[in-house]
Amino acid sequence: MEENMKLATVEDTVEYRLFLIPDEPRDPEEHKEILQKYIEKIMTQFAPMLVPYIWQNQPFNLKYKPGKGDVPAHMFGMTKFGDNIEDEWFIVYIVKRITKEFPELVARIEDNDGEFLLIEAADFLPKWLDPDNSANRVFFHHGELCIIPAPKKPGAVPWLPTTPPTISQALNIISTHPEKILASESIRAAVNRRIRGYPEKIKASLHQAHCFLPAGIAAVLKQRPRLVAAGVQAFYLRDPTDLRACRVFKTFLPETRIMTSVTFTKCLYAQLVQQRFVPDRRSCYRLPPPSHPQYRAHELGMKLAHGFEILCSKCSPHFSDSKKSHVITSPLWAGFLESLKKNDYFKGLIGGSAQYQERLEMAKNYFQLCVNRPESSLAMSPGEEILTLLQTIPFDIEELKKEEANLPPEDDDQWLELSPDQLDQLLQEAAGKKEPEPISKGQKENYDLTQVSESMKAFISKVSTHKGAELPREPSEAPITFDADSFFNYFDKVLGSRLHESDSDDVDEEDSECLDSDDDLDLETQEPGEEASIKGTLDDLKSYMAQMDQELAHTSIGKSFTTQKQMEPLSQTTNNNSDEEDSGAGGSVMTPLDVDLNLVSNILESYSSQAGLAGPASNLLQSMGVQLPDNTDHRPTSKPTKD
C-alpha cells in the first residue's frame, strides 16, 4: 500500500519588485511603456543564464504591475521555489545584478519569512532593527544592499521619517542620500557569501544520471530539459488518486524504454532517489535485482515514468487548441531573437544545425514562459505541454537506441552521503564561519589555553537580555577589557534605586543622530544626591560577598577550586599551608582564586566528558571560534573524592 501521502503545505514563495527611481512626473501610460521596455531588456540580457536553468517549480519572471496607494507602478515577479532553496538565492543574485546593470532601478525582495536577507545577516544587524520596524527599509541599489536607518529622535534627521517609510518615501531617500543608506560591510558580506559563486555555481548544482526511460519521455526532455522538474514533483508529491493512472500506462509504455542521460538539479535527483517505491504489478514496470549494475538507472527511469504519466493523466488529449500558442506570431519575438544573437546566446553555432535548433527551441520556450506570458487561463499545464510535444516532435526509437553507446558518463552521487567532517564543513559555511584549520601536532603540544579563558571573559562581558546572550563575534579582533565601575553602575541601574528608568539597549547617544549601527550601552552617571546611598549599598554588597567567601573557603566546595598559592612552587606551598590554616582561623584575608585556571580546567573536563560528541562545552567554544585539539589523554575525567 502506498505510504506517501500528499501534504497540504504552504508553498515557499519569493516575491521581487523593481522600481524606477523617480526623476520627473510621468503620465501613467508613459510610465507603463517605460517599465515594459525594461522588462524586455532585462529578460533578454539575462537570457543566457535563465534559459538553461532548471527551476524546481516556477521560473524567474517579470510583469508590469500598476500603482496602488503609496506603491508606485513597478515590475513584479513571484516564484514558487519549493524545496530547492538555491532557486531563491539565484533570484537574489539576478535581482542584485539587475540593479548593478541598470543603476536607475531599485529592487526589493522578500519571501514567506519576510525580510529573509536580514535573517541571513541576523548576527550583524544593529540592535534597533527588528521585524516590527524593518518594513520598506531593505533594498538593492547599484548592486549593493541598502538599509534605510531610523532616527534616534523624532525630527533629528529631516530626511528620515520617524515611522517605517512608505515605498515612495524610501525611493526618494535612496535617490537623494544613496551614500548614507549603504548597509554595513558585515551585513553585505553575509548576503554576498550566500550568493557567492554564481553564475558558475549553476553548473555545480546539476547532476547527470543515466535513466532507463520510455522513448517519448527521452524525446520530450531532449527538447525541454526543464520538464524533468515537473515529472519529479508529480512523482514526489503523488497520492493514491494519482497512482490509479499508473496501474496501466496509456502514454508511456514500458516496452518502449531506452537508456538515456537526464540532467537533474541535485535537489530533484535527491528527491527521486531517496523515496522508496514499488510499482504496481499491472503497470508492467519490472526492476532488475539490486545487485544489477544498471539497477539505479532502471529505478530512476521507473519513478520518472510514473511522474510523467501522472502529469499526462490530469489533462485531456484533446485540450483546447487556443492553448497551443505560437511563439513566432508574437510581435516581440523578432526583437527578442535579435537581442539573443547580440548577446552571443547561440555561441557561434551554425544556423540550422542540431545544436542551434536545440538552443532555439529552448529560447522559444523561455520566451513563451517568461517574456510573452499568457493569461493563467490560457497557459498550458506541464501535462498539456508534454502531450503537445509528443504530437509535434518526430522521434525514432531505433535511432535513440543507437545513441545508448555514446552516452556521457554519469556524475558521482557520493554527495548524497556526507561524512561527519563534510557535514560540519557545510554547517560552518551555512553559518558564515570560516572552516577551522586543522591543528598540527606541534600546535597540539603547545596549545595556548589562554584563548579559552579570554573568549569566556569576552562572552561574560557581553550584555544578555530576555532575547538571549550575545556571543563575541571575533574574539581575536580586540583586547578583552572589563570596567568594574561601569558594571556596578549598570547593576545598580537595573536593581538599585533607579528602577523607574528603562533598562533597554536603545539608549540615546549625543554624538549620533540616527540608529544606523550596533550601538553600545551608554551608562549614565548618577545624580549627586544618590551617589552616597549607592556607594553604601555597593560596599555592603561587597562585604556580604566577602563573608560568604570566608564561610565557603573550608568547605568541600571551597576546596574544589584552585587558588593562586597552589600554583606556586611546592616548597613555598608547603611552607604556607600552616599560614593559610592560621589565617582561616583568624579570619584574615583569603588567598585569591586562580580564576583563569579554574575556568579552563572545568571547561576541559566538560569537553573531555563529551567523548567527541556534541555538548555544551564544545558548542560554546565553537560559537566563539575556539577549536580545541582532540583529547589524547584517556585518564578518568572525574576528580577523586576524599572521604
C-alpha positions, 0 to 999 in steps of 0.5 A: 500500500502506498505510504506517501501521502500528499501534504497540504503545505504552504508553498515557499514563495519569493516575491521581487519588485523593481522600481524606477527611481523617480526623476520627473512626473510621468503620465501613467501610460508613459510610465507603463511603456517605460517599465515594459521596455525594461522588462524586455531588456532585462529578460533578454540580457539575462537570457543566457543564464535563465534559459538553461536553468532548471527551476524546481517549480516556477521560473524567474519572471517579470510583469508590469504591475500598476500603482496602488496607494503609496506603491508606485507602478513597478515590475513584479515577479513571484516564484514558487521555489519549493524545496530547492532553496538555491532557486531563491538565492539565484533570484537574489543574485539576478535581482542584485545584478539587475540593479548593478546593470541598470543603476536607475532601478531599485529592487526589493525582495522578500519571501514567506519569512519576510525580510529573509536577507536580514535573517541571513545577516541576523548576527550583524544587524544593529540592535534597533532593527527588528521585524516590527520596524524593518518594513520598506527599509531593505533594498538593492541599489547599484548592486549593493544592499541598502538599509534605510536607518531610523532616527534616534529622535523624532525630527533629528534627521529631516530626511528620515521619517520617524515611522517605517517609510512608505515605498515612495518615501524610501525611493526618494531617500535612496535617490537623494542620500544613496551614500548614507543608506549603504548597509554595513560591510558585515551585513553585505558580506553575509548576503554576498557569501550566500550568493557567492559563486554564481553564475558558475555555481549553476553548473555545480548544482546539476547532476547527470544520471543515466535513466532507463526511460520510455522513448517519448519521455527521452524525446520530450526532455531532449527538447525541454530539459526543464520538464524533468522538474515537473515529472519529479514533483508529480512523482514526489508529491503523488497520492493514491488518486494519482497512482490509479493512472499508473496501474496501466500506462496509456502514454508511456509504455514500458516496452518502449524504454531506452537508456538515456542521460537526464540532467537533474538539479541535485535537489530533484535527483535527491528527491527521486532517489531517496523515496522508496517505491514499488510499482504496481504489478499491472503497470508492467514496470519490472526492476532488475535485482539490486545487485544489477549494475544498471539497477539505479538507472532502471529505478530512476527511469521507473519513478520518472515514468510514473511522474510523467504519466501522472502529469499526462493523466490530469489533462485531456488529449484533446485540450483546447487548441487556443492553448497551443500558442505560437511563439513566432506570431508574437510581435516581440519575438523578432526583437527578442531573437535579435537581442539573443544573437547580440548577446552571443546566446547561440555561441557561434553555432551554425544556423540550422544545425542540431545544436542551434535548433536545440538552443532555439527551441529552448529560447522559444520556450523561455520566451513563451514562459517568461517574456510573452506570458499568457493569461493563467487561463490560457497557459498550458499545464506541464501535462498539456505541454508534454502531450503537445510535444509528443504530437509535434516532435518526430522521434525514432526509437531505433535511432535513440537506441543507437545513441545508448553507446555514446552516452556521457558518463554519469556524475558521482552521487557520493554527495548524497552521503556526507561524512561527519567532517563534510557535514560540519564543513557545510554547517560552518559555511551555512553559518558564515564561519570560516572552516577551522584549520586543522591543528598540527601536532606541534600546535597540539603540544603547545596549545595556548589555553589562554584563548579559552579563558579570554573568549569566556571573559569576552562572552561574560562581558557581553550584555544578555537580555530576555532575547538571549546572550550575545556571543563575541563575534571575533574574539581575536579582533580586540583586547578583552577589557572589563570596567568594574565601575561601569558594571556596578553602575549598570547593576545598580541601574537595573536593581538599585534605586533607579528602577523607574528608568528603562533598562533597554539597549536603545539608549540615546547617544549625543554624538549620533543622530540616527540608529544606523549601527550596533550601538553600545550601552551608554551608562549614565552617571548618577545624580549627586544626591544618590551617589552616597546611598549607592556607594553604601549599598555597593560596599555592603554588597561587597562585604556580604560577598566577602563573608560568604567567601570566608564561610565557603573557603573550608568547605568541600566546595571551597576546596574544589577550586584552585587558588593562586598559592597552589600554583606556586612552587611546592616548597613555598606551598608547603611552607604556607599551608600552616599560614593559610590554616592560621589565617582561616582561623583568624579570619584574615584575608583569603588567598585569591582564586586562580580564576583563569585556571579554574575556568579552563580546567572545568571547561576541559573536563566538560569537553573531555566528558563529551567523548567527541560528541556534541555538548555544551562545552564544545558548542560554546567554544565553537560559537566563539571560534575556539577549536580545541585539539582532540583529547589524547589523554584517556585518564578518568575525567572525574576528580577523586573524592576524599572521604 
